[in-house]
Every structure is written in structure tokens, then in C-alpha cells.
């Protein structure tokens, strides 16, 4: 699996292109700048089959509408994040920003779900930063969304957040192999071993 990161929007959220055999794959968390994302899709030879969302905060869903219009692909979201998703435009407005209302999600995500798309991903339910937060795992790779960052963790003071659930989710991630590369929702990649050793929130 090839992983391409595209930091987008005013909050520089990482959109990811996950590319498997034969160019099959998905777009994860397209938070903005759909033209840039589409150009990168073409550059890397991806034939996207779905949009996967780790969670529905506005900085991770801002380009969903334009990409669905351009590509005609389904959107996968955990049902517990549907209220955040449906209010993404209003949430952006509270920050003085604008995102278009995303279309209704097509398919639900849930713990232990297996997604093919030429990638062989497993869905991990990782609530805390958002009620329906998930990660996408393939041995050696984890798209962590905003649960875990290099040297930090996701905020747990936002509407719908739950600090106890977030720390349970972090402990769940630490059961994965330490050489797992983590692709976070913001900032550079890291590994679970690196975070176990140096992340002040995981000590």
C-alpha cells in the first residue's frame, strides 16, 4: 500500500490517498482543496473507490461534496458521527470559516469491519476525540485521524468528546505492533513505538 499525504485547508488537516494494487484505493479525510486532491489522485494513478472518514469534524470533510460530485463514489462514516457531519458547515462558521454541506454518507463504518478496495483495511473504533471516530489499519500502517499525533493526542474538550474514551482508544492502539507507521490527521507520520517511548500523554 502506498500512502500519500496532502495537508489541506486553513487547519492543515491531512487528506490521504491510499493506493493498492492496480491503482485501486480510497481517499481518506478530504478536508478541503478538492482541486489539489483531484490533481494528486491523477498524479499518483489512483482510481478511488470510496471516501473514508475517520471522523466528521469540518476540517476533515470540507471537500467531500465536491469530490463526490466529481468522482461519484460512496462516503463511509461511523453513524455516531452523523450529527457532527450534518452540522459541519455550521461548525466551520463558528471558526469564521466555510465548508460546503457534505452529502449524506452512503455506508456505515463499525469496529472490526473489513474494507477491501484493493487495500485490505480493518476498521478500529476509536472514540474520544469524536463520538464516532475510527482508524483504518493494515498491518504496518494506521491512519489514526485525530486520536494520536506525533508527540500529542486529539483534543477532548470539543462537543461530543470524551476524555475517558479517548484514553481507552489510545491504550487500544498501543496493543498494535510498535513498528506500525501512524498517519495522523495533522502533522507528520510517526510510529507507535516512537509514541510509546516519547509521547507525554502515553507515559
N, C-alpha and C positions, 0 to 999 in steps of 0.2 A: 504494500500500500504506500502510495506517495501522498504526502501531506503538504499542502500549500497554504500559507497564512496570508491574509490580506487585512491589515488594520484599516478600519473604515469608520467614518463619522466623527463628530466632534469629541466623542469619548474614546476613540481609537479602540473599539471592540474588534476582536479578531474574528473575521469570517474565515472559514476553512473550506478548501476543496480537497476531498478525499478521493483519490483516483486509484482504481483497482485494475485488474486485467482487462485488456481490450478497451481501455478508456472509460469503462463503467464506473459509476461512483455517485457522490452526493455533494451538495452544498450544505454546510453547517453554519447556522447563526449569521445569516446575511443582514448585518445591522444597518447598512446604508451604502451609498455609492454603487447602485446596481450596474452602471455602465462599466466601472472598473472591474467588478466581479465578472460580468459577462466577457470582458476582454481577456481576463485571466483564464476563464473557462476555455475560451478558444485557444489561447496561447499554450496551455498545458495539455490540450487534447482530451478534455473531459466531456463525456456525454452524460450530463446529470440526469438521474432518475428520480430524485426527490430532494426536498429541502427538509433537513432535520434540525430541530430547535432544542438546545439544551434547556432553555427557559425562555420566558416571554417578556423580559424587560425590554423597553423600547429600543435601547441601543443594540439589541441583538435581532430585532425583527423589522427594522425600518425599510429594508429592501425586499421583503418577502413579496409584497404586492406586485412591484414591477417585474420581479423575476418570474413569478407565476404567470403573469401576462405574457412575458417574452418566451418562456420555455414550456408552459402548460404542464408542470409537474406537481405532484402532490406535496402537501405540507404535513409533517409529523410533529405532534406536540403532546406532552402529557396532559391529561384532562384537568388536573389540579391547577394548571397554569392558565386555563382558558380565561378566567376573569382578567388577569394581567394582560393577556394577549388582546382581548377585546377592548381594553382601555389604554392600549399603548400610545395612541395619538394624544389622549388627554394627559397621560403621564409625561410625555415629551414636552407638552405645552407648559407644564409646571416648571420645567428647566429652561423655559424660553426657547425651546427647540420645536421642530416639526418633523413628524414622520407620517406617511400615508397610512390610513387604516388598513391592516393586513386582511386578506380574505380568510374566511373560516377555514380552520385546519381540516385536513382530509382524513387523517388516520391518527389513532391514539398511540402513545408510547407507554410501556409499562415495564416493571422490573423483570429482568430475565429474558425479555423479548429478543429474538434473533432477527437481524435485518441483513439481507443478502447484498443486493446492489453491486455484486462483484467484489465485496469487501469482507463479508463475514463479521459483522459488528454485533456486540451484545449490549443491550440497554441496561445501565445501572441506575436505579432510582436513588437520587442524592439530594433530598430536600434540605432546606435550611436557609439558603440564600433566597430561594423562592419555593413556594409550596410544591410545585411540580417539576423541580429541577432534576435533570437526568445527565448522565455522562454516556459516552459511546466508547466501548472498549473492544479492542482486538489485541490479542497477546503481543506485548511490546509497545502498544500505543493506547493512550487515553485522551480523548477530548473531554476536558473537565469542566468546560463552561466557567462559571464564576464561583465554583466551590473552592478551588485551590489555585493559587498563583505561585509564581516563583517568589519565595520569601514572604508570602502573605496568604490570606484567605478572603472569601467573599464577605461583603457586609451583611450583618444580621440585624440592622436597625431599620430596614425598609418595610413597607407594608407587606404583610404575608410572610415575613422572615421569621425564623425560629432558631435562636442560638443553640438550643439543646439538640435539635435535629441536625443542624449544620455540623456540630462536633461529632455526632454519631456518624454522619456521612464521611467525615474525614477519617475516622477510625476504620470505616469500611474500605476506603481507598488504600489505607496502609496495609491491608491484607493482600494486596496485589504485589507482584514481584517488584523488588526495588529498582530494577533496571528499566521499568516501564517509563517511556517518554510521555510526559504530560504536556498537552497542548491547551493552554488556558484561554479563558475568554478575553483577557487583557494581558499584554506583556509577553516576554519571551518564553520559549519552552524550558522545561526542566525535567527532572526525573523524580520518581517517588523516593528513591534513596537519598537524593540530594535534599529533598524537603524534610524527610525524616531526620536527617542529620543537622540541618541548619535553619529550618523554618521555626521561628519563635513560638508559633501557635500550635506546633505539633510536638513540643517537648514534654 
